[in-house]
Amino acid sequence: MSKRGINFLDEWMAENLPDTITDDPIAIGALADRALEAARKAGIASTEISEEVPSVFEVIAEAMARHDAMP
C-alpha cells in the first residue's frame, strides 16, 4: 500500500479542485487526468494511487459532491 500516493492525491485536490462545483463527467475526467499527470511528474506512479483508491475520477467526483453539500 502506498500512503505516499493517497497523500499526494489529497494534497493535489486541496490545492487544485475548483471553487466552482461541477458534476460534469468531462470536467471531472479532465481533473483526474491532471491529477495523475501531476503525480507522474512528482515521481509517483499511478499504481501508487490506485493501490489506495479504485478510481481517481470517483474520488474527485465524491469530493466535489461533498463540497457542494457543505453550507
PDB file of N, CA, C and O in Angstrom, chain B, residues numbered from 101:
ATOM      1  N   MET B 101       0.831  -1.183   0.000  1.00  0.00           N
ATOM      2  CA  MET B 101       0.000   0.000   0.000  1.00  0.00           C
ATOM      3  C   MET B 101       0.877   1.248   0.000  1.00  0.00           C
ATOM      4  O   MET B 101       1.960   1.261   0.584  1.00  0.00           O
ATOM      5  N   SER B 102       0.401   2.274  -0.650  1.00  0.00           N
ATOM      6  CA  SER B 102       1.194   3.491  -0.773  1.00  0.00           C
ATOM      7  C   SER B 102       0.476   4.683  -0.149  1.00  0.00           C
ATOM      8  O   SER B 102      -0.426   5.269  -0.746  1.00  0.00           O
ATOM      9  N   LYS B 103       0.886   5.016   1.031  1.00  0.00           N
ATOM     10  CA  LYS B 103       0.353   6.233   1.662  1.00  0.00           C
ATOM     11  C   LYS B 103       0.830   7.462   0.895  1.00  0.00           C
ATOM     12  O   LYS B 103       0.147   8.485   0.859  1.00  0.00           O
ATOM     13  N   ARG B 104       2.001   7.355   0.285  1.00  0.00           N
ATOM     14  CA  ARG B 104       2.538   8.470  -0.494  1.00  0.00           C
ATOM     15  C   ARG B 104       1.572   8.835  -1.616  1.00  0.00           C
ATOM     16  O   ARG B 104       1.353  10.017  -1.880  1.00  0.00           O
ATOM     17  N   GLY B 105       0.997   7.842  -2.274  1.00  0.00           N
ATOM     18  CA  GLY B 105       0.064   8.091  -3.370  1.00  0.00           C
ATOM     19  C   GLY B 105      -1.201   8.790  -2.908  1.00  0.00           C
ATOM     20  O   GLY B 105      -1.634   9.766  -3.520  1.00  0.00           O
ATOM     21  N   ILE B 106      -1.795   8.295  -1.828  1.00  0.00           N
ATOM     22  CA  ILE B 106      -3.038   8.899  -1.345  1.00  0.00           C
ATOM     23  C   ILE B 106      -2.774  10.275  -0.752  1.00  0.00           C
ATOM     24  O   ILE B 106      -3.593  11.183  -0.895  1.00  0.00           O
ATOM     25  N   ASN B 107      -1.639  10.434  -0.090  1.00  0.00           N
ATOM     26  CA  ASN B 107      -1.300  11.757   0.448  1.00  0.00           C
ATOM     27  C   ASN B 107      -1.134  12.770  -0.682  1.00  0.00           C
ATOM     28  O   ASN B 107      -1.584  13.910  -0.572  1.00  0.00           O
ATOM     29  N   PHE B 108      -0.483  12.344  -1.772  1.00  0.00           N
ATOM     30  CA  PHE B 108      -0.324  13.234  -2.918  1.00  0.00           C
ATOM     31  C   PHE B 108      -1.695  13.635  -3.455  1.00  0.00           C
ATOM     32  O   PHE B 108      -1.942  14.815  -3.704  1.00  0.00           O
ATOM     33  N   LEU B 109      -2.583  12.664  -3.635  1.00  0.00           N
ATOM     34  CA  LEU B 109      -3.904  12.953  -4.187  1.00  0.00           C
ATOM     35  C   LEU B 109      -4.677  13.903  -3.273  1.00  0.00           C
ATOM     36  O   LEU B 109      -5.307  14.843  -3.756  1.00  0.00           O
ATOM     37  N   ASP B 110      -4.638  13.671  -1.973  1.00  0.00           N
ATOM     38  CA  ASP B 110      -5.316  14.566  -1.026  1.00  0.00           C
ATOM     39  C   ASP B 110      -4.795  15.994  -1.155  1.00  0.00           C
ATOM     40  O   ASP B 110      -5.576  16.942  -1.241  1.00  0.00           O
ATOM     41  N   GLU B 111      -3.486  16.139  -1.169  1.00  0.00           N
ATOM     42  CA  GLU B 111      -2.884  17.472  -1.272  1.00  0.00           C
ATOM     43  C   GLU B 111      -3.201  18.118  -2.621  1.00  0.00           C
ATOM     44  O   GLU B 111      -3.495  19.311  -2.693  1.00  0.00           O
ATOM     45  N   TRP B 112      -3.138  17.319  -3.688  1.00  0.00           N
ATOM     46  CA  TRP B 112      -3.426  17.852  -5.016  1.00  0.00           C
ATOM     47  C   TRP B 112      -4.864  18.370  -5.072  1.00  0.00           C
ATOM     48  O   TRP B 112      -5.114  19.462  -5.581  1.00  0.00           O
ATOM     49  N   MET B 113      -5.801  17.587  -4.551  1.00  0.00           N
ATOM     50  CA  MET B 113      -7.200  18.016  -4.582  1.00  0.00           C
ATOM     51  C   MET B 113      -7.397  19.289  -3.760  1.00  0.00           C
ATOM     52  O   MET B 113      -8.121  20.189  -4.184  1.00  0.00           O
ATOM     53  N   ALA B 114      -6.769  19.373  -2.602  1.00  0.00           N
ATOM     54  CA  ALA B 114      -6.908  20.570  -1.766  1.00  0.00           C
ATOM     55  C   ALA B 114      -6.414  21.816  -2.495  1.00  0.00           C
ATOM     56  O   ALA B 114      -6.961  22.903  -2.315  1.00  0.00           O
ATOM     57  N   GLU B 115      -5.399  21.659  -3.301  1.00  0.00           N
ATOM     58  CA  GLU B 115      -4.809  22.801  -4.000  1.00  0.00           C
ATOM     59  C   GLU B 115      -5.420  23.072  -5.374  1.00  0.00           C
ATOM     60  O   GLU B 115      -5.334  24.193  -5.875  1.00  0.00           O
ATOM     61  N   ASN B 116      -6.035  22.065  -5.987  1.00  0.00           N
ATOM     62  CA  ASN B 116      -6.405  22.197  -7.394  1.00  0.00           C
ATOM     63  C   ASN B 116      -7.874  22.050  -7.733  1.00  0.00           C
ATOM     64  O   ASN B 116      -8.268  22.377  -8.853  1.00  0.00           O
ATOM     65  N   LEU B 117      -8.699  21.575  -6.821  1.00  0.00           N
ATOM     66  CA  LEU B 117     -10.112  21.478  -7.173  1.00  0.00           C
ATOM     67  C   LEU B 117     -10.677  22.886  -7.260  1.00  0.00           C
ATOM     68  O   LEU B 117     -10.388  23.732  -6.414  1.00  0.00           O
ATOM     69  N   PRO B 118     -11.480  23.133  -8.279  1.00  0.00           N
ATOM     70  CA  PRO B 118     -12.002  24.487  -8.465  1.00  0.00           C
ATOM     71  C   PRO B 118     -13.025  24.846  -7.391  1.00  0.00           C
ATOM     72  O   PRO B 118     -13.657  23.973  -6.796  1.00  0.00           O
ATOM     73  N   ASP B 119     -13.173  26.138  -7.158  1.00  0.00           N
ATOM     74  CA  ASP B 119     -14.194  26.609  -6.226  1.00  0.00           C
ATOM     75  C   ASP B 119     -15.585  26.406  -6.808  1.00  0.00           C
ATOM     76  O   ASP B 119     -16.556  26.245  -6.069  1.00  0.00           O
ATOM     77  N   THR B 120     -15.677  26.415  -8.116  1.00  0.00           N
ATOM     78  CA  THR B 120     -16.944  26.173  -8.784  1.00  0.00           C
ATOM     79  C   THR B 120     -17.169  24.670  -8.874  1.00  0.00           C
ATOM     80  O   THR B 120     -16.373  23.948  -9.476  1.00  0.00           O
ATOM     81  N   ILE B 121     -18.234  24.214  -8.286  1.00  0.00           N
ATOM     82  CA  ILE B 121     -18.529  22.785  -8.229  1.00  0.00           C
ATOM     83  C   ILE B 121     -19.194  22.357  -9.534  1.00  0.00           C
ATOM     84  O   ILE B 121     -19.995  23.092 -10.111  1.00  0.00           O
ATOM     85  N   THR B 122     -18.850  21.172  -9.979  1.00  0.00           N
ATOM     86  CA  THR B 122     -19.451  20.636 -11.196  1.00  0.00           C
ATOM     87  C   THR B 122     -19.703  19.146 -11.032  1.00  0.00           C
ATOM     88  O   THR B 122     -18.977  18.450 -10.322  1.00  0.00           O
ATOM     89  N   ASP B 123     -20.737  18.675 -11.695  1.00  0.00           N
ATOM     90  CA  ASP B 123     -20.960  17.233 -11.769  1.00  0.00           C
ATOM     91  C   ASP B 123     -20.768  16.756 -13.212  1.00  0.00           C
ATOM     92  O   ASP B 123     -21.150  15.640 -13.565  1.00  0.00           O
ATOM     93  N   ASP B 124     -20.179  17.612 -14.028  1.00  0.00           N
ATOM     94  CA  ASP B 124     -19.904  17.296 -15.429  1.00  0.00           C
ATOM     95  C   ASP B 124     -18.811  16.233 -15.505  1.00  0.00           C
ATOM     96  O   ASP B 124     -17.677  16.488 -15.099  1.00  0.00           O
ATOM     97  N   PRO B 125     -19.134  15.043 -16.020  1.00  0.00           N
ATOM     98  CA  PRO B 125     -18.139  13.973 -16.067  1.00  0.00           C
ATOM     99  C   PRO B 125     -16.912  14.309 -16.918  1.00  0.00           C
ATOM    100  O   PRO B 125     -15.820  13.807 -16.651  1.00  0.00           O
ATOM    101  N   ILE B 126     -17.079  15.140 -17.923  1.00  0.00           N
ATOM    102  CA  ILE B 126     -15.926  15.519 -18.751  1.00  0.00           C
ATOM    103  C   ILE B 126     -14.969  16.397 -17.948  1.00  0.00           C
ATOM    104  O   ILE B 126     -13.754  16.207 -18.008  1.00  0.00           O
ATOM    105  N   ALA B 127     -15.505  17.347 -17.204  1.00  0.00           N
ATOM    106  CA  ALA B 127     -14.665  18.215 -16.376  1.00  0.00           C
ATOM    107  C   ALA B 127     -13.985  17.412 -15.270  1.00  0.00           C
ATOM    108  O   ALA B 127     -12.806  17.622 -14.987  1.00  0.00           O
ATOM    109  N   ILE B 128     -14.715  16.501 -14.651  1.00  0.00           N
ATOM    110  CA  ILE B 128     -14.138  15.671 -13.589  1.00  0.00           C
ATOM    111  C   ILE B 128     -13.063  14.759 -14.170  1.00  0.00           C
ATOM    112  O   ILE B 128     -12.021  14.554 -13.548  1.00  0.00           O
ATOM    113  N   GLY B 129     -13.308  14.215 -15.353  1.00  0.00           N
ATOM    114  CA  GLY B 129     -12.307  13.379 -16.017  1.00  0.00           C
ATOM    115  C   GLY B 129     -11.036  14.153 -16.315  1.00  0.00           C
ATOM    116  O   GLY B 129      -9.932  13.630 -16.164  1.00  0.00           O
ATOM    117  N   ALA B 130     -11.195  15.407 -16.740  1.00  0.00           N
ATOM    118  CA  ALA B 130     -10.024  16.249 -17.014  1.00  0.00           C
ATOM    119  C   ALA B 130      -9.240  16.509 -15.728  1.00  0.00           C
ATOM    120  O   ALA B 130      -8.009  16.505 -15.744  1.00  0.00           O
ATOM    121  N   LEU B 131      -9.938  16.733 -14.624  1.00  0.00           N
ATOM    122  CA  LEU B 131      -9.264  16.922 -13.335  1.00  0.00           C
ATOM    123  C   LEU B 131      -8.516  15.657 -12.925  1.00  0.00           C
ATOM    124  O   LEU B 131      -7.392  15.729 -12.428  1.00  0.00           O
ATOM    125  N   ALA B 132      -9.137  14.506 -13.132  1.00  0.00           N
ATOM    126  CA  ALA B 132      -8.480  13.235 -12.800  1.00  0.00           C
ATOM    127  C   ALA B 132      -7.214  13.055 -13.634  1.00  0.00           C
ATOM    128  O   ALA B 132      -6.179  12.629 -13.122  1.00  0.00           O
ATOM    129  N   ASP B 133      -7.305  13.378 -14.909  1.00  0.00           N
ATOM    130  CA  ASP B 133      -6.125  13.290 -15.778  1.00  0.00           C
ATOM    131  C   ASP B 133      -5.021  14.228 -15.304  1.00  0.00           C
ATOM    132  O   ASP B 133      -3.847  13.859 -15.288  1.00  0.00           O
ATOM    133  N   ARG B 134      -5.404  15.444 -14.919  1.00  0.00           N
ATOM    134  CA  ARG B 134      -4.415  16.413 -14.425  1.00  0.00           C
ATOM    135  C   ARG B 134      -3.759  15.921 -13.140  1.00  0.00           C
ATOM    136  O   ARG B 134      -2.555  16.091 -12.947  1.00  0.00           O
ATOM    137  N   ALA B 135      -4.551  15.312 -12.263  1.00  0.00           N
ATOM    138  CA  ALA B 135      -4.004  14.795 -11.003  1.00  0.00           C
ATOM    139  C   ALA B 135      -2.994  13.687 -11.268  1.00  0.00           C
ATOM    140  O   ALA B 135      -1.922  13.670 -10.663  1.00  0.00           O
ATOM    141  N   LEU B 136      -3.322  12.771 -12.158  1.00  0.00           N
ATOM    142  CA  LEU B 136      -2.411  11.667 -12.459  1.00  0.00           C
ATOM    143  C   LEU B 136      -1.151  12.159 -13.165  1.00  0.00           C
ATOM    144  O   LEU B 136      -0.066  11.624 -12.939  1.00  0.00           O
ATOM    145  N   GLU B 137      -1.286  13.166 -14.011  1.00  0.00           N
ATOM    146  CA  GLU B 137      -0.113  13.743 -14.679  1.00  0.00           C
ATOM    147  C   GLU B 137       0.785  14.443 -13.660  1.00  0.00           C
ATOM    148  O   GLU B 137       2.009  14.323 -13.723  1.00  0.00           O
ATOM    149  N   ALA B 138       0.189  15.164 -12.738  1.00  0.00           N
ATOM    150  CA  ALA B 138       0.974  15.831 -11.692  1.00  0.00           C
ATOM    151  C   ALA B 138       1.684  14.799 -10.820  1.00  0.00           C
ATOM    152  O   ALA B 138       2.830  15.004 -10.420  1.00  0.00           O
ATOM    153  N   ALA B 139       1.011  13.702 -10.528  1.00  0.00           N
ATOM    154  CA  ALA B 139       1.636  12.632  -9.741  1.00  0.00           C
ATOM    155  C   ALA B 139       2.829  12.062 -10.498  1.00  0.00           C
ATOM    156  O   ALA B 139       3.897  11.856  -9.922  1.00  0.00           O
ATOM    157  N   ARG B 140       2.644  11.809 -11.784  1.00  0.00           N
ATOM    158  CA  ARG B 140       3.735  11.268 -12.596  1.00  0.00           C
ATOM    159  C   ARG B 140       4.931  12.211 -12.572  1.00  0.00           C
ATOM    160  O   ARG B 140       6.072  11.776 -12.414  1.00  0.00           O
ATOM    161  N   LYS B 141       4.665  13.498 -12.730  1.00  0.00           N
ATOM    162  CA  LYS B 141       5.749  14.484 -12.720  1.00  0.00           C
ATOM    163  C   LYS B 141       6.442  14.549 -11.360  1.00  0.00           C
ATOM    164  O   LYS B 141       7.617  14.904 -11.272  1.00  0.00           O
ATOM    165  N   ALA B 142       5.708  14.205 -10.302  1.00  0.00           N
ATOM    166  CA  ALA B 142       6.283  14.202  -8.950  1.00  0.00           C
ATOM    167  C   ALA B 142       6.970  12.876  -8.627  1.00  0.00           C
ATOM    168  O   ALA B 142       7.477  12.677  -7.523  1.00  0.00           O
ATOM    169  N   GLY B 143       6.978  11.971  -9.616  1.00  0.00           N
ATOM    170  CA  GLY B 143       7.644  10.686  -9.414  1.00  0.00           C
ATOM    171  C   GLY B 143       6.779   9.641  -8.739  1.00  0.00           C
ATOM    172  O   GLY B 143       7.292   8.662  -8.196  1.00  0.00           O
ATOM    173  N   ILE B 144       5.468   9.841  -8.769  1.00  0.00           N
ATOM    174  CA  ILE B 144       4.534   8.904  -8.150  1.00  0.00           C
ATOM    175  C   ILE B 144       3.781   8.182  -9.262  1.00  0.00           C
ATOM    176  O   ILE B 144       3.071   8.804 -10.052  1.00  0.00           O
ATOM    177  N   ALA B 145       3.943   6.878  -9.315  1.00  0.00           N
ATOM    178  CA  ALA B 145       3.270   6.079 -10.341  1.00  0.00           C
ATOM    179  C   ALA B 145       1.771   6.007 -10.050  1.00  0.00           C
ATOM    180  O   ALA B 145       1.352   6.047  -8.893  1.00  0.00           O
ATOM    181  N   SER B 146       0.977   5.901 -11.100  1.00  0.00           N
ATOM    182  CA  SER B 146      -0.471   5.799 -10.917  1.00  0.00           C
ATOM    183  C   SER B 146      -0.841   4.581 -10.080  1.00  0.00           C
ATOM    184  O   SER B 146      -1.870   4.578  -9.405  1.00  0.00           O
ATOM    185  N   THR B 147      -0.004   3.545 -10.122  1.00  0.00           N
ATOM    186  CA  THR B 147      -0.284   2.358  -9.309  1.00  0.00           C
ATOM    187  C   THR B 147      -0.207   2.658  -7.821  1.00  0.00           C
ATOM    188  O   THR B 147      -0.896   2.021  -7.024  1.00  0.00           O
ATOM    189  N   GLU B 148       0.629   3.631  -7.435  1.00  0.00           N
ATOM    190  CA  GLU B 148       0.703   4.002  -6.023  1.00  0.00           C
ATOM    191  C   GLU B 148      -0.609   4.629  -5.555  1.00  0.00           C
ATOM    192  O   GLU B 148      -0.986   4.494  -4.391  1.00  0.00           O
ATOM    193  N   ILE B 149      -1.290   5.302  -6.449  1.00  0.00           N
ATOM    194  CA  ILE B 149      -2.586   5.895  -6.108  1.00  0.00           C
ATOM    195  C   ILE B 149      -3.675   4.836  -6.195  1.00  0.00           C
ATOM    196  O   ILE B 149      -4.542   4.764  -5.324  1.00  0.00           O
ATOM    197  N   SER B 150      -3.636   4.014  -7.237  1.00  0.00           N
ATOM    198  CA  SER B 150      -4.689   3.009  -7.413  1.00  0.00           C
ATOM    199  C   SER B 150      -4.636   1.905  -6.363  1.00  0.00           C
ATOM    200  O   SER B 150      -5.609   1.170  -6.196  1.00  0.00           O
ATOM    201  N   GLU B 151      -3.519   1.778  -5.652  1.00  0.00           N
ATOM    202  CA  GLU B 151      -3.467   0.838  -4.531  1.00  0.00           C
ATOM    203  C   GLU B 151      -4.360   1.310  -3.394  1.00  0.00           C
ATOM    204  O   GLU B 151      -4.840   0.500  -2.601  1.00  0.00           O
ATOM    205  N   GLU B 152      -4.583   2.604  -3.313  1.00  0.00           N
ATOM    206  CA  GLU B 152      -5.363   3.190  -2.227  1.00  0.00           C
ATOM    207  C   GLU B 152      -6.795   3.521  -2.629  1.00  0.00           C
ATOM    208  O   GLU B 152      -7.707   3.404  -1.811  1.00  0.00           O
ATOM    209  N   VAL B 153      -7.002   3.930  -3.868  1.00  0.00           N
ATOM    210  CA  VAL B 153      -8.345   4.283  -4.337  1.00  0.00           C
ATOM    211  C   VAL B 153      -8.600   3.586  -5.669  1.00  0.00           C
ATOM    212  O   VAL B 153      -7.713   3.544  -6.522  1.00  0.00           O
ATOM    213  N   PRO B 154      -9.791   3.042  -5.859  1.00  0.00           N
ATOM    214  CA  PRO B 154     -10.061   2.328  -7.107  1.00  0.00           C
ATOM    215  C   PRO B 154     -10.176   3.243  -8.323  1.00  0.00           C
ATOM    216  O   PRO B 154      -9.903   2.819  -9.446  1.00  0.00           O
ATOM    217  N   SER B 155     -10.582   4.510  -8.103  1.00  0.00           N
ATOM    218  CA  SER B 155     -10.804   5.409  -9.233  1.00  0.00           C
ATOM    219  C   SER B 155     -10.568   6.855  -8.806  1.00  0.00           C
ATOM    220  O   SER B 155     -11.258   7.371  -7.926  1.00  0.00           O
ATOM    221  N   VAL B 156      -9.601   7.496  -9.425  1.00  0.00           N
ATOM    222  CA  VAL B 156      -9.345   8.911  -9.143  1.00  0.00           C
ATOM    223  C   VAL B 156     -10.561   9.735  -9.552  1.00  0.00           C
ATOM    224  O   VAL B 156     -10.919  10.697  -8.871  1.00  0.00           O
ATOM    225  N   PHE B 157     -11.194   9.366 -10.654  1.00  0.00           N
ATOM    226  CA  PHE B 157     -12.411  10.042 -11.111  1.00  0.00           C
ATOM    227  C   PHE B 157     -13.461  10.033 -10.008  1.00  0.00           C
ATOM    228  O   PHE B 157     -14.030  11.075  -9.683  1.00  0.00           O
ATOM    229  N   GLU B 158     -13.721   8.860  -9.428  1.00  0.00           N
ATOM    230  CA  GLU B 158     -14.743   8.738  -8.383  1.00  0.00           C
ATOM    231  C   GLU B 158     -14.381   9.539  -7.140  1.00  0.00           C
ATOM    232  O   GLU B 158     -15.252  10.156  -6.526  1.00  0.00           O
ATOM    233  N   VAL B 159     -13.113   9.536  -6.765  1.00  0.00           N
ATOM    234  CA  VAL B 159     -12.679  10.288  -5.587  1.00  0.00           C
ATOM    235  C   VAL B 159     -12.917  11.781  -5.804  1.00  0.00           C
ATOM    236  O   VAL B 159     -13.403  12.472  -4.908  1.00  0.00           O
ATOM    237  N   ILE B 160     -12.576  12.275  -6.985  1.00  0.00           N
ATOM    238  CA  ILE B 160     -12.776  13.695  -7.274  1.00  0.00           C
ATOM    239  C   ILE B 160     -14.265  14.019  -7.349  1.00  0.00           C
ATOM    240  O   ILE B 160     -14.700  15.044  -6.825  1.00  0.00           O
ATOM    241  N   ALA B 161     -15.051  13.160  -7.992  1.00  0.00           N
ATOM    242  CA  ALA B 161     -16.495  13.388  -8.081  1.00  0.00           C
ATOM    243  C   ALA B 161     -17.115  13.425  -6.684  1.00  0.00           C
ATOM    244  O   ALA B 161     -17.965  14.270  -6.403  1.00  0.00           O
ATOM    245  N   GLU B 162     -16.694  12.515  -5.815  1.00  0.00           N
ATOM    246  CA  GLU B 162     -17.214  12.480  -4.446  1.00  0.00           C
ATOM    247  C   GLU B 162     -16.804  13.738  -3.677  1.00  0.00           C
ATOM    248  O   GLU B 162     -17.609  14.305  -2.938  1.00  0.00           O
ATOM    249  N   ALA B 163     -15.573  14.166  -3.849  1.00  0.00           N
ATOM    250  CA  ALA B 163     -15.106  15.378  -3.168  1.00  0.00           C
ATOM    251  C   ALA B 163     -15.905  16.597  -3.632  1.00  0.00           C
ATOM    252  O   ALA B 163     -16.258  17.459  -2.828  1.00  0.00           O
ATOM    253  N   MET B 164     -16.181  16.659  -4.913  1.00  0.00           N
ATOM    254  CA  MET B 164     -16.962  17.775  -5.444  1.00  0.00           C
ATOM    255  C   MET B 164     -18.384  17.734  -4.886  1.00  0.00           C
ATOM    256  O   MET B 164     -18.937  18.775  -4.530  1.00  0.00           O
ATOM    257  N   ALA B 165     -18.977  16.553  -4.806  1.00  0.00           N
ATOM    258  CA  ALA B 165     -20.334  16.419  -4.279  1.00  0.00           C
ATOM    259  C   ALA B 165     -20.381  16.802  -2.800  1.00  0.00           C
ATOM    260  O   ALA B 165     -21.315  17.474  -2.362  1.00  0.00           O
ATOM    261  N   ARG B 166     -19.380  16.377  -2.033  1.00  0.00           N
ATOM    262  CA  ARG B 166     -19.334  16.736  -0.603  1.00  0.00           C
ATOM    263  C   ARG B 166     -19.177  18.239  -0.441  1.00  0.00           C
ATOM    264  O   ARG B 166     -19.820  18.846   0.416  1.00  0.00           O
ATOM    265  N   HIS B 167     -18.327  18.837  -1.259  1.00  0.00           N
ATOM    266  CA  HIS B 167     -18.105  20.284  -1.183  1.00  0.00           C
ATOM    267  C   HIS B 167     -19.394  21.036  -1.506  1.00  0.00           C
ATOM    268  O   HIS B 167     -19.701  22.054  -0.886  1.00  0.00           O
ATOM    269  N   ASP B 168     -20.138  20.528  -2.475  1.00  0.00           N
ATOM    270  CA  ASP B 168     -21.392  21.155  -2.885  1.00  0.00           C
ATOM    271  C   ASP B 168     -22.428  21.066  -1.777  1.00  0.00           C
ATOM    272  O   ASP B 168     -23.266  21.958  -1.644  1.00  0.00           O
ATOM    273  N   ALA B 169     -22.386  20.009  -0.982  1.00  0.00           N
ATOM    274  CA  ALA B 169     -23.369  19.802   0.077  1.00  0.00           C
ATOM    275  C   ALA B 169     -23.068  20.627   1.327  1.00  0.00           C
ATOM    276  O   ALA B 169     -23.914  20.744   2.213  1.00  0.00           O
ATOM    277  N   MET B 170     -21.874  21.194   1.400  1.00  0.00           N
ATOM    278  CA  MET B 170     -21.491  21.979   2.572  1.00  0.00           C
ATOM    279  C   MET B 170     -22.233  23.312   2.568  1.00  0.00           C
ATOM    280  O   MET B 170     -22.413  23.921   1.513  1.00  0.00           O
ATOM    281  N   PRO B 171     -22.668  23.771   3.759  1.00  0.00           N
ATOM    282  CA  PRO B 171     -23.405  25.051   3.821  1.00  0.00           C
ATOM    283  C   PRO B 171     -22.516  26.232   3.542  1.00  0.00           C
ATOM    284  O   PRO B 171     -22.981  27.372   3.557  1.00  0.00           O
TER     285      PRO B 171
END
